[in-house]
Amino acid sequence: MEHVRFSPSGVCAVQIEFDVEDGKLYNVKFLGGCNGNLKAIGRLVEGKDAKEVADVLRGNTCGMKGTSCADQFARAIDQYVS
């Protein structure tokens, strides 16, 4: 199992952590950001295929920002999962 730590930019969350095993996501945690919503994302993606999750979340925006915590999570997955 590979543990990933990612520092997002342009969002309220300051760190995203997750584990990847056999292409699946586990133990997704966001530090900072909208606590309830980000916990929900972690629960929804538990055990799901990392690339599929990234495809769904990529491009999601928050308010006037050009990104979101979900989009940053997709970028983290893209960076660390091949």
C-alpha positions as CSV (number, residue, x, y, z in Angstrom):
1,M,0.0,0.0,0.0
2,E,1.4,3.4,-1.0
3,H,0.6,6.4,1.3
4,V,0.3,9.7,-0.5
5,R,0.5,13.2,0.9
6,F,-0.4,16.1,-1.4
7,S,-0.3,19.9,-0.8
8,P,-3.2,21.4,-2.7
9,S,-3.2,25.0,-4.0
10,G,-5.9,27.6,-4.4
11,V,-8.3,25.9,-1.9
12,C,-9.1,25.9,1.8
13,A,-7.7,22.4,2.5
14,V,-4.0,22.5,3.2
15,Q,-3.2,18.8,2.8
16,I,-4.8,15.7,1.2
17,E,-3.7,12.2,2.3
18,F,-4.8,8.8,0.9
19,D,-3.6,5.3,0.4
20,V,-3.6,3.4,-2.9
21,E,-3.5,-0.3,-3.1
22,D,-4.1,-2.2,-6.4
23,G,-5.4,1.0,-8.0
24,K,-8.0,1.5,-5.3
25,L,-8.3,4.4,-2.8
26,Y,-8.4,4.1,1.0
27,N,-8.2,6.3,4.0
28,V,-8.8,9.6,2.2
29,K,-8.4,12.6,4.6
30,F,-8.4,16.3,4.0
31,L,-6.8,18.7,6.4
32,G,-8.7,22.0,6.4
33,G,-11.6,22.8,4.1
34,C,-15.2,22.0,4.5
35,N,-15.0,19.3,7.1
36,G,-18.4,17.5,6.5
37,N,-18.2,17.6,2.7
38,L,-14.7,16.4,2.6
39,K,-15.3,13.6,5.0
40,A,-18.2,12.6,2.8
41,I,-15.9,12.5,-0.3
42,G,-13.6,10.2,1.6
43,R,-16.4,7.9,2.5
44,L,-17.8,7.9,-1.0
45,V,-14.5,7.0,-2.7
46,E,-13.3,4.3,-0.1
47,G,-12.3,1.2,-2.1
48,K,-13.1,2.8,-5.5
49,D,-10.9,2.8,-8.5
50,A,-8.5,5.8,-8.3
51,K,-8.6,6.7,-12.0
52,E,-12.4,6.6,-12.1
53,V,-12.6,8.8,-9.1
54,A,-10.2,11.3,-10.6
55,D,-12.2,11.4,-13.8
56,V,-15.4,12.2,-11.9
57,L,-13.9,14.9,-9.7
58,R,-11.5,16.6,-12.2
59,G,-12.6,20.1,-13.2
60,N,-15.0,20.6,-10.3
61,T,-14.8,24.3,-9.1
62,C,-15.7,26.1,-5.9
63,G,-17.2,29.5,-6.1
64,M,-15.1,31.9,-8.2
65,K,-12.0,29.7,-7.8
66,G,-10.8,27.8,-10.8
67,T,-10.4,24.7,-8.7
68,S,-11.9,23.0,-5.6
69,C,-10.8,20.5,-3.0
70,A,-12.3,17.7,-5.1
71,D,-10.4,18.9,-8.2
72,Q,-7.2,19.1,-6.2
73,F,-7.8,15.5,-5.0
74,A,-8.2,14.5,-8.7
75,R,-4.9,16.2,-9.4
76,A,-3.2,14.4,-6.5
77,I,-4.5,11.1,-7.9
78,D,-3.3,12.0,-11.4
79,Q,0.1,12.8,-10.0
80,Y,0.6,9.7,-7.9
81,V,-1.4,7.0,-9.6
82,S,-0.2,5.8,-13.0
